[in-house]
Every structure is written in structure tokens, then in C-alpha cells.
Amino acid sequence: MRTQAEKIKEIVYGLALGESLASPSADHRVALLAPKRIMRMRTLKEYADNLLQTTTPTPYTHAQPGYLLNPSPSDDSEWFVFTAQALMSSSTSIEDSWITLSKKRDLIRGRTGTKIALRNLDQGSSPAHSGHDNPHYFDDIASVRAVVAGILSKGSVSRAVELATKDARITHSEDGIWCAQAIAALVASLLGGSSKEDAVAVAMQQFPEGAWSARVIEKALNVAKGDASAISRALKLEQECVDRIYSYGISAPETLSLLFAHILNAQSAQELVLSTYLHKRNLDALPALAGAVAGLVFNESWIPKHFLDAPLLLDGVCIPDLKGTDLGVISTQLANAS
């Protein structure tokens, strides 16, 4: 039987692994390369478009070490760690942590909504105005950060929701906050020993009646209900639920709809995680969230031992000050605080 500390480490490392194997991680990690290489990639893409060529570049290092683009944590893990450190701090509030970060906003890489919230804070807006006055109030990065709240809740759903709200309202509003609350509730319920069905039901209770998120998730659950085939399930969800009108695949309601649909129908932890890679528009947060909860959902260890046992250091892709931060240390701190 796994200890609570082992479960928490698997949440942290599962989030990192889910993110690391998704294509957006390599896209984000291109920022680690020399500016000349970054411009060369853009030029090659433009060249192919202009000449109607279907051979287009994927992230590559050329004269720099190839390991820079190996599967490794990037934005999801770094924002998770930022929130973890802020919520565990005994000397600084979560609001003050965000305000301090806003003073360095020109050095920070983040979602459009995160950058707007940092600008709002730097210009004097206070929470929750910083999250409300934000056209990307509904994106899914607050849901990733909310995994921390679920871990620190000691199994209390109400405490998880409270912590998630403190963080999410700084950058998000309405559905962005409600989805973060739902993820926090999901993680807290699973850590408390709830079945996946009960945990999803508790998560769904966080949405106001008639909320956009609730409607989108309920539709996805109905579409996927009873389909034990990952490919069949993903195809149905892609055809009937995934939005292709909006330009960015970062909607928290859609991300949670796909996550919950796969949680309730997948047969194993690995299937749950692998099924999320079939949703190409939703790869920036969906695999990370699936990786975080997969071990809890199925009460099994699914992460390869060589990944779980290796040092896992952040590279400061989004938050330069986090370069060198050890996720193993963070998981231990979270376990001690929970």
C-alpha cells in the first residue's frame, strides 16, 4: 500500500510526466535555445507556408545540445510549483507572492491570461479585479495550479476549494475559478479515498447551476458514457464536444470535460493518461492534469521507476527564478504540509 507521501510524489511527478510527453512542452522549451535558433525555426515555417510545403519544422536544437528538448517539465510544472511555494509560505500571502512576481512580469513567460493578470497587478489592480478584468479569465492554467490546493487540503473538499479560490481569483474569474475549484475538490476527494465516480460528482458540485462549465462537462460525460475504448471515446469527444471555432485550445471547461470523460471510462492509469494525447487542441494542460490524478483514480503506481527515481529539476522556462528547483523536494514539502 502506498503512503500518503508516495501518493503526493506521484501527483507531482505524474503532472510533470504528463506535461513532458505532450508536444507543447517542447514548444515552450524552445525558449531555452539561442535567439538565432528560435528565429530560424520561424523562418523555416514561413518558408514552408509560402511554398505550399507540408514538411514543416518541429522543435530542434541544431548546434545546441539535444537534451534541451528532451521530454521535461515546462509551464504547467513551473506554475504548479509557484503556487505550491506561495501557499506553503508562512511569511508571505498568496496575493503578495503574485504581486512580487508582477514586478518581474517582463521576464515571465506565461499564458495570455496570466500575463494580463500580472500587468493588472503591476498597475495597481487588486484581487479579484486582477482576474476579473481579463479576457482570458476562463483558461485552464488555474486548474493546473489548483492541484496544489487539493494536496494541501488534508482531504477536506471545503478547504481545497478555499485554497484554490485564493489563488485562482488573482488571475481568473467565473468559470476559470469554478474549474479550479472543481480540480481541487477532485484531488482532495481522491486523496481522501473516494471512488472516481464520487470524486467527479463532488467536483461537479462546485459549478453554479447552468454554468458554461457544467453544460460542457455534462455533454462530454453523456457522449463518452460507457465507451471503454480510448480511441472510440476520444473520436466521439473530438467530433461532438471539442470547439474548433475559438483560436486557442485553453478553455478550462473543455479541458475538464475531456478529463472527466476519460476518468470515468478509462480502465487503467496508463490508458487515462494516453487517451488525453488524442486531443491535439488540448495538450497544454490536459495530459498534465490526467498525469496528476491517474494514480489516485486507479489506486496504482503507473509512472516508470526510472522517471520517478531520477532528479527532476525545473529549467525556468516560464519563471526564471525557479531554475534548478527540484520537484522531489517540492513533493516532500507538500507531503509534510498536508
N, C-alpha and C positions, 0 to 999 in steps of 0.2 A: 504494500500500500504506500502511495506517495505521501510525503509530508506536505504541510501547507507551504513550506519554503520551496520545496521542489515544484509544486504546482505554480507558484508565483514565478519562479525562474522560467518555467515552460511558457507562461504567458508572455513574459518579456522577450525571450528568445524566439518564441513562436511568431510574435508580431514582427520581429526583425527578419526572421527567415521568410515569412510570407511576403514581406515587402521586398526582400533582397532578390528573390527569384522573379519578380514582376518587372516588365520592361521599363516602366517609369523610373525605377531606381537607377538604371544605367543612364537614362536621360538626365536625371538630376546630377548624377556623379560626373557628368561631363564637365561640370563647373570646376572640378579639381584639376582639369587639364590646362595647359598653357593657352592664353587667349588666341594665339595664332592657330592652334588646332581647332578650337571652337569655331572660328571664322571659316576655316577650311571645310568643316562639315556643312556649314550653312551654304557655302558656295557650291559644294557638290550636289546638295539637294536642289538648289536653284537651277543648276546646270541640267540635272535630270528632268526637272519640270519643263524647262524651256525646250528641251529636245524630245519631249514626249517619251522619255525612257522610264521603264518600270524598275530598273535597277537603281535603288536609292541607298544612301549610306545609313548604316546603323552606328551607334556609338563605337568609336575606335580610338586607339591611343597613338598609333603610328610610331613616332620616335620616343614616346614615353612608355614607362613600364605598363605592361598589360594588366597587371594585378589591380591597377587603379579602377578598372571597370569590372573586376570580379564581382559576383553576387555579394553585396554588402549592404548594410543599413544606410538609409539616406534620410529623407524628410520625415517620414512617419515616426521612425525611432527617435529622431532628434527632438521633435515636438513633444513626443511622449515623455522623454527624459526631462525636457524643460519643465513640463507640468509636474512631473514627479518631484523634482528638486524644489519647485515652488511650493507645492502642497505639503511637503515634508519639512520645510524650513520652520524653525522655531523663532526666528528673528525677523522674518520678512513676510508680509501678506502676499497672497497671490496677485492682488491688484498692484502692489508695489513692484513685484517681480516683473510684471508686464510693462509697467511704466518705465522701469530701469531699462528694459530691453528696447523700448521705443526710442530711447536716446541714441541707440546704435542702429536704427532702422535702415540706414543706407548700406549697412554691411550685412543685413539679414536677407536670406533667400526664403521665400515662403509663398503660400497661396495668395491669390489676388485679395481675398477677403482678409487674410492675416496682415498683409502689407497695408491695406486700408485701415484696419483697426489700429495698427502701430502708428500710422500717421495721425489718426484721430487722437490717440493718447498723447502723442508728442505735441500736438497742437492744443492740448488742454481739455479735451473731452474726458469725461469720467465714465466708468462703467455704470449703467449699462448703455449709455449713449454711444460709446465707442463701438459696441457691437450692433446696436440698432441702426445707426447711420452708416449702413454698409450694404451695398447691393449684393454682395456675396454672403449674406447672413446665413444662408442655408447650406453652405458647403460641408464636407464630411470630415474635415481635419479636427474639429472639436470632438467628434465621435471617437476618433483615434485617441485623442488626449484623455477622453473620459474613461478609458480602460484603467487609468491610474486611480480614478475615484472608486471604481469597483473593487480594486485591490485593497485600497486603504479603508474600506468601509467596515471591515471586520464582519462581513456577512449581512450587514444591515442595509436593506434596499433604500430606506429613507436617508440614511447617512450617505450612501453612494450618490443619490440624486442631489443631495445638498452640496456635496463637494464638486460634482460635475457642473452644477449650475454656477457656482462661484467662479469657475474657470471659463466656462463656455460663454457666459454673458458678456465677457470682456471683448470677445471677437465676433459673437454671433447673436442672433435673435430668433424668436419664434421657433420654426422647425429646426433650425440649426441647434438650438438649445434643447428642444424636446428630443431630438435624435441622440444627442449626447447623454441626456438623462436616461434614455432607453438602453444605451450601451452600458452605462454604469450599473443600471439595475440588472441587466443581463449577467454581467460579470459577477456582481455581488451574489445574485441568486445561485449561479453555478458554483461559485466558491463555497456557498453555504450548503451545497449538496442537492440542490433542486434538479429535477429532470430537465431535459432540454425543452420539453413541451411546457412545463411550468415556468421555466425561466423566460421563454419567449412571451408567454402570457403576461408575466409581470412586466416585461419590457413594454408590451403594447399598452399597458395601463398608464404609461407616462404621457400618452398623447391625448390632448383635448378631443372631445367628440367632434368628428367632422374635419379634423386637421388634415392638411395635404399629406403629411407623412402616413397617417393612419390609412387613408384611402389607397395610397400607392402600395403600402405593405400588404394590406388585406387582399388586394388584387393579385399580387405576386404569390401569396400563400395559396389562394384558390387555384391559380394557374398551375402551380407545381405540386399540388396536393396529391400524395400517393404515388408519385413518379420516382421510382428507385434508381432510374438510370440517370447518371450525371449528365451525359450528353443530351439525352432527350429532354431532361429538365431544363438544362441551360438553353437549348434551342427554343423551347416554348417561351421561356422568360425573355430571350432576345427578341423573339417575334412579337410578343404581346405586351411586354412591360417596359423594355428599355427605350428611353427617349433619345431620338436622334435629331431633334429639331434644335435643341439648345446646343451651343457651341462647345461646352465643357462637360466632361463626364464626372462631375464632382458633387452632384446633388446628394446630400445626406439621406433624404427619403428614398431615393433609388438605391443607394448603396445598402441601406438597411433592408430594403425589400428583397434584394438578391441574397444578402447574408442570411436572413431569417428563413427564406425559402429553402436554401441549401441545408441549413442547420436541421430543419425539421424532417428532411427527406434523405440526407446522406446516410450511408451505412457505416462509415468509419471516419476517423480523424483525417487520414490522408485524402480520402475521397472529398471530404468537405473542403479542404484547402485547394486541392487540384481543380475542383469544379469551378472555383472562383476565377481561375485563369482563362476560362472560356468566355468571359465577359470583357472584351478588349477595351471598351469605353470606360470601364470602371476599375482599372488596375491600380490606380494610385492609392487607394485605401482599402478596397475590398479584400484582397489577399492578406493584408496585414491584420485586419480585424478577424478574418477566419483563422489565421495562424494563432492569434492571441487566445481564442476561445476553444479551438479544436480539441485540445487535450482535456479541457473541462467538460465539454459536451459529451465526449465518449469515455471519459474517465480512463484514458490510456496515454502512454507516452508515445508520441509519434515522431518527434524530432530526432534526426540522425545523431548518434552519440558523438561523432567527430565534430559536429557543429555545436552541440550542447556543451562539450568539454573544452572547446577552444576559447581563448580570449576573444572577446567581441568588442572592438573599440570603434567609437564614432569618429568620423573624419571631418566634422564641422562643415558639412555640405551646406547646411542652411543657417546654422548658428555657430559661427567660428569659435566662440568661447567653449563649445562642447567638444572640440577636437581632443581626442585621447581619452574621453570618458569611457569607462569600462561598464558595459551592460551587466556583467556579472556582479559588479559592486552595487549597481543600481538595484538589481533584483534582491540582493541581500538586504539592502537598506529598506526596500519596500516590505520585505518579509518581516523585518524587525519592527517596522512601524505599524504593521497590520495585525 
